[in-house]
Each structure stands twice: as C-alpha cells, then as structure tokens.
C-alpha cells in the first residue's frame, strides 16, 4: 500500500536532476528558470544585507529554496 503522493516519494533526487537538466538544456525558456533565478536574486540580496550570511551563500540558499518549491509541486 502506497499512501504517498507521487511528489513525496524518495525519488526527489531524480526529480531535481530532471528539472536542472531541463533548465540547462532549455535555458530561459524552461518554466523553472525564472522562479529559480528570482529566488537566487532574493537570496543574494538577503546575503548582502545580513551580516552573518555572505552573498554566495544567500544566492545558493535562495536558488535552492526556489528549486525545492518547484519540485515539491
């Protein structure tokens, strides 16, 4: 009995691979590129403003969170 929804299976790593490779192949035309770049920009600004977080860490965190939100749906 599988009570899990399809997006909550342990195959999330495969989902991330498919999403990232699709973004790499299609570039700006991929539906996930815009939200992930927006998340990266917001994270970079937060990293620039907050003294504890550096710009690259904020950028990666923002992009990772946006990608997670896209995969979770």
Backbone as ProteinMPNN parsed JSONL, in Angstrom:
{"seq_chain_A": "XXXXXXXXXXXXXXXXXXXXXXXXXXXXXXXXXXXXXXXXXXXXXXXXXXXXXXXXXXXXXXXXXXXXXXXXX", "coords_chain_A": {"N_chain_A": [[0.824, -1.18, 0.0], [0.679, 2.065, -0.963], [0.677, 5.084, 0.338], [1.651, 7.515, -0.276], [1.896, 10.603, -2.063], [2.721, 11.201, -5.522], [4.839, 13.163, -5.724], [6.044, 13.043, -3.261], [7.646, 10.912, -2.963], [10.669, 8.963, -2.428], [12.153, 9.566, -4.661], [13.013, 12.147, -5.139], [15.49, 13.124, -5.719], [15.947, 12.303, -8.321], [13.925, 13.803, -9.524], [14.952, 16.374, -9.131], [17.285, 16.205, -10.681], [16.168, 15.896, -13.256], [14.784, 18.31, -13.491], [16.84, 20.271, -13.261], [18.516, 19.529, -15.399], [16.735, 19.981, -17.492], [16.437, 22.755, -17.241], [19.034, 23.495, -17.866], [19.251, 22.685, -20.521], [17.102, 23.993, -21.89], [17.325, 26.596, -21.075], [16.392, 29.947, -20.606], [13.854, 29.548, -21.514], [12.699, 27.484, -20.131], [10.185, 26.574, -17.746], [10.914, 26.661, -15.024], [13.143, 28.237, -14.762], [12.866, 31.063, -14.439], [11.556, 31.432, -11.808], [13.561, 30.219, -10.2], [15.842, 31.774, -10.698], [14.87, 34.198, -9.719], [14.549, 33.534, -7.022], [17.243, 33.097, -6.412], [18.244, 35.684, -6.747], [16.854, 37.091, -4.735], [17.843, 35.74, -2.496], [20.549, 36.449, -2.736], [20.45, 39.212, -2.307], [19.517, 39.202, 0.314], [21.708, 37.956, 1.507], [23.595, 39.914, 1.087], [22.64, 42.005, 2.629], [22.323, 40.985, 5.261], [24.555, 40.539, 7.969], [25.668, 38.1, 8.786], [25.372, 36.191, 6.829], [26.895, 35.45, 3.75], [27.132, 36.799, 0.385], [27.369, 34.738, -1.724], [26.417, 32.473, -0.307], [23.805, 33.222, 0.361], [22.778, 33.487, -2.233], [22.923, 30.82, -3.203], [21.285, 29.559, -1.303], [18.814, 30.837, -1.741], [18.294, 30.103, -4.433], [18.245, 27.329, -4.133], [16.044, 27.001, -2.409], [13.962, 27.999, -4.011], [14.053, 26.169, -6.12], [13.413, 23.842, -4.722], [10.773, 24.462, -4.013], [9.608, 24.406, -6.555], [9.96, 21.711, -7.271], [8.545, 20.414, -5.3], [5.874, 20.804, -5.939]], "CA_chain_A": [[0.0, 0.0, 0.0], [1.461, 3.286, -1.086], [-0.165, 6.224, 0.704], [2.347, 8.746, -0.6], [1.617, 11.229, -3.339], [3.881, 10.999, -6.396], [5.941, 14.093, -5.478], [6.614, 12.834, -1.932], [8.391, 9.665, -2.959], [12.11, 9.187, -2.252], [12.792, 9.85, -5.94], [13.136, 13.587, -5.313], [16.789, 13.397, -6.331], [15.717, 12.155, -9.761], [13.139, 14.965, -9.936], [15.872, 17.514, -9.183], [18.144, 16.006, -11.853], [15.373, 16.166, -14.457], [14.474, 19.743, -13.52], [18.064, 21.025, -13.518], [18.961, 19.268, -16.768], [15.804, 20.698, -18.356], [16.792, 24.167, -17.19], [20.305, 23.665, -18.575], [19.03, 22.498, -21.961], [16.175, 24.972, -22.455], [17.709, 27.948, -20.672], [15.364, 30.857, -20.118], [12.541, 29.085, -21.964], [12.177, 26.477, -19.204], [9.299, 27.239, -16.776], [11.502, 26.789, -13.692], [14.297, 29.134, -14.761], [12.5, 32.365, -13.871], [11.429, 31.397, -10.352], [14.828, 29.874, -9.548], [16.688, 32.962, -10.763], [14.302, 35.173, -8.791], [14.94, 33.091, -5.68], [18.678, 33.344, -6.257], [18.435, 37.126, -6.573], [16.372, 37.453, -3.397], [18.822, 35.216, -1.543], [21.773, 37.248, -2.824], [20.189, 40.492, -1.633], [19.483, 38.911, 1.76], [23.093, 37.701, 1.911], [24.322, 41.174, 1.059], [22.15, 42.851, 3.711], [22.563, 40.374, 6.572], [25.999, 40.453, 8.213], [26.119, 36.739, 9.071], [25.312, 35.406, 5.596], [27.595, 36.097, 2.65], [26.399, 36.879, -0.871], [27.218, 33.435, -2.397], [25.582, 31.578, 0.495], [22.435, 33.678, 0.165], [22.394, 33.162, -3.596], [22.678, 29.377, -3.277], [20.129, 29.231, -0.476], [17.621, 31.312, -2.432], [18.072, 29.255, -5.601], [17.866, 26.001, -3.646], [14.683, 27.055, -1.885], [13.037, 28.153, -5.142], [14.025, 24.886, -6.83], [12.66, 22.943, -3.859], [9.363, 24.803, -4.153], [9.169, 23.941, -7.87], [9.955, 20.237, -7.264], [7.525, 19.967, -4.348], [4.54, 20.919, -6.532]], "C_chain_A": [[0.87, 1.246, 0.0], [0.553, 4.484, -0.849], [0.462, 7.544, 0.316], [1.898, 9.273, -1.956], [2.862, 11.096, -4.215], [5.068, 11.911, -6.108], [6.583, 13.902, -4.102], [7.371, 11.522, -1.849], [9.872, 9.959, -2.771], [12.848, 9.497, -3.554], [12.965, 11.348, -6.183], [14.479, 13.961, -5.931], [16.662, 13.3, -7.852], [14.907, 13.334, -10.298], [14.024, 16.205, -10.069], [16.772, 17.4, -10.41], [17.409, 16.36, -13.137], [15.119, 17.662, -14.594], [15.715, 20.563, -13.884], [18.571, 20.779, -14.937], [18.026, 19.942, -17.776], [16.101, 22.18, -18.39], [18.082, 24.43, -17.951], [20.112, 23.57, -20.083], [18.189, 23.619, -22.564], [16.509, 26.409, -22.085], [16.542, 28.742, -20.127], [13.962, 30.387, -20.515], [11.925, 28.04, -21.045], [11.332, 27.172, -18.142], [9.907, 27.419, -15.389], [12.63, 27.814, -13.628], [13.977, 30.466, -14.099], [12.36, 32.348, -12.36], [12.738, 31.08, -9.626], [15.789, 31.067, -9.581], [16.183, 34.066, -9.835], [14.658, 34.817, -7.351], [16.407, 33.328, -5.41], [18.944, 34.825, -6.025], [17.984, 37.587, -5.192], [17.343, 36.959, -2.33], [20.116, 36.006, -1.555], [21.604, 38.596, -2.132], [20.15, 40.285, -0.121], [20.891, 38.649, 2.278], [23.926, 38.971, 1.945], [23.934, 42.052, 2.246], [22.514, 42.286, 5.087], [24.058, 40.171, 6.803], [26.519, 39.024, 8.393], [26.233, 35.901, 7.795], [26.053, 36.155, 4.495], [26.745, 36.045, 1.387], [26.276, 35.514, -1.56], [26.335, 32.453, -1.63], [24.11, 31.952, 0.336], [21.919, 33.331, -1.219], [22.063, 31.681, -3.728], [21.451, 28.971, -2.464], [18.829, 29.655, -1.155], [17.288, 30.457, -3.641], [17.622, 27.858, -5.183], [16.442, 25.967, -3.134], [13.665, 27.169, -3.015], [12.927, 26.853, -5.935], [13.24, 23.857, -6.034], [11.157, 23.197, -3.987], [8.806, 24.316, -5.489], [9.041, 22.419, -7.903], [8.818, 19.722, -6.405], [6.137, 19.957, -4.973], [4.193, 19.737, -7.361]], "O_chain_A": [[1.704, 1.433, 0.887], [-0.239, 4.857, -1.714], [-0.13, 8.597, 0.552], [1.567, 8.512, -2.865], [3.957, 10.895, -3.69], [6.211, 11.472, -6.236], [7.587, 14.552, -3.811], [7.702, 11.071, -0.752], [10.291, 11.104, -2.94], [14.066, 9.673, -3.536], [13.056, 11.771, -7.335], [14.596, 14.994, -6.59], [17.212, 14.128, -8.579], [15.168, 13.814, -11.401], [13.866, 16.991, -11.003], [16.998, 18.391, -11.105], [17.955, 17.042, -14.005], [15.226, 18.217, -15.688], [15.639, 21.456, -14.728], [19.008, 21.714, -15.608], [18.486, 20.426, -18.81], [16.027, 22.805, -19.448], [18.219, 25.462, -18.607], [20.75, 24.304, -20.837], [18.521, 24.138, -23.63], [16.021, 27.341, -22.723], [15.791, 28.258, -19.28], [12.981, 30.799, -19.896], [10.738, 27.739, -21.171], [11.705, 28.247, -17.673], [9.438, 28.274, -14.637], [13.029, 28.217, -12.536], [14.756, 30.945, -13.275], [12.981, 33.167, -11.682], [12.993, 31.619, -8.549], [16.474, 31.336, -8.594], [16.98, 34.787, -9.235], [15.022, 35.685, -6.558], [16.782, 33.717, -4.304], [19.78, 35.182, -5.195], [18.664, 38.39, -4.552], [17.634, 37.674, -1.371], [20.722, 36.216, -0.505], [22.513, 39.064, -1.448], [20.685, 41.096, 0.635], [21.23, 39.079, 3.381], [24.856, 39.088, 2.743], [24.774, 42.756, 2.807], [22.958, 43.021, 5.968], [24.756, 39.678, 5.917], [27.704, 38.773, 8.172], [27.082, 35.014, 7.696], [25.861, 37.358, 4.324], [25.749, 35.324, 1.334], [25.168, 35.149, -1.955], [25.589, 31.685, -2.238], [23.262, 31.071, 0.191], [20.766, 32.929, -1.375], [21.034, 31.325, -4.302], [20.668, 28.127, -2.899], [17.851, 28.909, -1.142], [16.124, 30.118, -3.857], [16.73, 27.275, -5.798], [15.71, 25.012, -3.392], [12.624, 26.512, -2.985], [11.839, 26.478, -6.371], [12.479, 23.08, -6.611], [10.367, 22.256, -4.06], [7.663, 23.863, -5.556], [8.105, 21.894, -8.505], [8.193, 18.713, -6.732], [5.295, 19.159, -4.561], [3.103, 19.68, -7.929]]}, "name": "protein", "num_of_chains": 1, "seq": "XXXXXXXXXXXXXXXXXXXXXXXXXXXXXXXXXXXXXXXXXXXXXXXXXXXXXXXXXXXXXXXXXXXXXXXXX"}
